[in-house]
């Protein structure tokens, strides 16, 4: 059995912001943080989540984006230190979210600083997505939907080139017999998010999944536990969202926490056991919430074409 923790949307506390940094979309994000979001995303709640993760001692940890809030240079430095505290790059995989690309950054001050946590095995820190990390029976496939958007828009985009690379990679991993777990920030299923906050090319991504399949898709963005499905010829691919890892109890409608996931091979596929861990009201770690099992059949791999 292979165990990993799925964290998302930690939204670390916003460091001091220089006035000049607010001459952009950052101003609306700064106002949102100072008026509301700072009361929701609490460092003590995030500490409770991490304490529980460490007690669970998973084989791996994945973070599906939105570590930052308005993409300042100080935030990216803070996030680099936070990732290092969570664990070393070989045990922690991350992808960016829309808040990690809130505005366009230059000069290497953006989320590319997290390269060792973003890049696939053996790939340079500056490599393109998808990022492939093989861990035991599992292959984590990291995607990026993080592109700067206009004011009041929190949408994301994969792009045709990334989707094409994704399809090719998923076929290779299926042939290797690995449990393919896709990491994406924006929910890709129908009804996952509205147009202002959704994945702009979700239909193209779903079409790719229909062709190549996946055993599990993990996302964040909506700050709540969600279970959806992308219908495929083989029956469907589960799509699981995580709550915000830093949402303080009773600070918002959806409780904060993370997902603890166990993957076990079966003769005809994979058993994926999910335990939703919810931050305790006294911030002393987390407690078990929902528990459920997902069953994923092994993909049918087409035979190689004769030369």
N, C-alpha and C positions, 0 to 999 in steps of 0.2 A: 504493500500500500504506500502511495506517495501522497504526502500532505503538504498543502501550501495555503497561505493566507492571502486573501484578496482585499486590499485597502484601496480607498479612492477618496478624492476630493478633501485632502486634509486642510487646505486653505490656511497655511501657516499665518500667524499674526503679522500684520502689515508693519514693516519697519518704518521709521520716519521718512517722509517723502519731501523732496526739495520742491519749492514752488514751480520751478521750470519743468519738472517732470509731469505736471498736471496740465500742460498746454496741449492736450490731446484727449483721446477717449479715456485716458486714465482718470480724468476728473470725475466722470460719472461713476467709475468703479470706486474711486476714493470716497465719494459721497455715500455710496451704498455701503462701503465697509464701516465708515465712521458712524453712520446713522443706524445700521441694522445688523450687518453681517458679523461685526466684531462681538456682538452679544450671542451669536449662534455658534461660531467656530472658536471654541475655547481651548487654550493650550492644556488645561487640566483634563479636559475630555479626551484630547488626543493622547495625552500621557496614559490615561486609563486604557485606551485601545492598545497602545504599544506594550504596556505591561502585560495585558492579556495575551497578546501575540507571542511575547517572549515566554510566557508560562506554557503556551501550547507547543513551543519549540518546533515549528513547521520546517520542512525541508527547504522551502523557498517562500519568498514574499513577492507579490506583484502589486504595483501601485498604478492605477489607471487614471492618472492625470489630475490636474488642478492642484498642484502643490502651492503655486503662487496665487496672487489675486489680480494685480494690475501690471505685472511684468516689469518691475523696476530692477535695476542692477543689484540693489541690496537684497531684494527678494530672491534672486537667483543664487546669490552667494549663501543666503540663509538656507535655501532649499538644498544646496550641495552639502552643507554641514548636517542637515536633518537626515538626508539619505545615508550619509556615512554613519550616523548614529543608529539608523534602522538596521544596517548590516552592510557587509562588503558587496561589491558589484556581482560577484559570482553567486550570491544568495539572494539578491534583490534585483528585480526587473521593473523598470518604469517606462511609462509612455507619457507624452505631454497631453494636456487638455487645453481648452480654449482660453482659460485664464493664464496659461503659461505662454500664450501667444496673443495676449490682449492687445498689444501694439507691435508693430514691426521693430525688431532690434537689429543692431549692426555691431560690428567690432567684437564678436564673440562674447557678448555680455548676456545672451539669452539662455534658453534651456539647453543649448548645445554644451554648456558647462557640465551637464549631467551625463555626458557621453558614455562613460563606463557603465552606467546603469541603463542606458538606452540601446546600446549597440548589441548586435547579435554576436554569438560565439565566433571568435577569430576575426571579427570585422573591425575596421578602424572606427574610432569614436565618432567620426564625421560621416559614417556610411548612411545610406538612404534606408528608409523603411520599405518593406517589413524587416523587422529584426528577429532572428531565429535563435532561440536558446533551447537546446536539448538538455533535459534534466531527467535522468532515469527513464521511465516509460512515457514521459510527457515532452511535448515540444510546445514552448510558449512562442506565439507569433505576435509580435508587437507591431501595431499600426499607429500612424499619426493622423489625426483629424485637425491638428492645431494649425490654423492659419488666421492671420489678423482679419477681423471683420469690422464693419461700420459700427458706429455708436448704437447701443441698444440691441445689437445682434450678437447672440451667443452660439451661432451655428458652427458647424465644422465641415470640412471637405477632405476626402481622401485623394481624389484626382484619378484620372484614367490610368496613368502610368503606374501608380502604386497598386491599384486594383489588379492590373495585368501581372505585375511581379508577384502579388499575393497569390493569384491563381496558380502560377507556375510552382511556387514554393509549396503550396498545399498539396499539389499532386505528388511532389517528391516526398513529402512527409508521410502521406498516405501509403506510398510504396514501402516506406521504412517501417510501417506498422506502429507508429507512435500515436499517442492520444493528443490530438491537435487542439490546443486551447488558445483562442484568439483574444488578444487584448486590444480594446478600442475604447476611446473615451465617450463618444456620443453613441447613444443607443441606436442600433440599425434596424430594429424591427418596426413594423407598421404600428403606429400609435406610440412609439417610444418617446417622442418629443414633438412639439409644435414647430411650424416653419421657422419661427424666430430663433429657436434653440436647437433645431434638429440637424441631422446629417444631410447635407444638400444632395449628395449622390447616394443616398441610402438604397434606392432602387437598383442602381448598378452594382452595389456591393451585395445586395440580396441575390441578384442574378448570378453573381460569381459563386456565392455559397450554394445556390441550387445546383451549379455545375460540379463543384469540387467538394462540397460538404465541409464539416468541421464537427468536432465532438462537443465543444462548448465555446460560447462567446461570452466574454466578461466585459462589462462597461461600468462607467460611473455617471457623472454629469447631473443626474436627476436627484441625487442626495437621498435616495431611498432604495430599499430592497425591492427588486422587480424581477419577475420571471416571465419571459416571453418566448416566442418561437419563430423561427424562419422556416416556412414550409419548403420541403425539398422532395424530390422523387423517392427518397429513402424514408420519408416520414416526417422529418423535421429536425432542426438544430436548436437546442435550448440556448436562450440569451438571458444571462443573469446580471443584474445590476446590484451594486453595493451602496449602502448608506454612506454618508460622509463620515470619515474616521474621526472628525473633530466636533461633530454636532453635539452640543451639551444636552443632557436629558431635559425634556420639557421646554427647550429653547425653540423648537420648531415642531411641526406636525409629525415628522418622521424621525424616529430615534436614531442616534448615531451608532456606529459600530463597524463591523467588518464581516466577511464571510470566511469561514474555515472549511476548506474543501479537501476531501480525500478521494484519490483515484485508485481503483483496484482493477486489474485486468480480469476478464472473464473469458470463457472459451469462445464466445461469439461477439465480444466487444468489451465495453468498459462500464463499471459501476462507479458513478460519481456521487458521493455523499456530501451534502451541503449542510453545514450548521451555521445559522445566522447568529452572530455574537453581538449582543446589544449592551451598550454602556450602562452600567449600574447607576442608579440615582445618586448614590453616595460617592461616585467616581472611583470606587475601589474595583477596578477591572471591569469585566463584562460578564454577562450571564447568557446562557443558551436561550435563543428565541426559537424560530422555526427550525425544523429538521426535515429534510426530504432527500430522496434518492432520484437521480437521473440515470437512465440507461442509454448508452450510446453504442450502436452496432459498429463493428469494424467496417470501414469503407470498402466497397468493391473496387479493386484496382484493375483498370483496363490493361490487357497484355500489351507488351511493347510491340511496336510496329516492326515488321520485318524490313530489313534494308533492301 
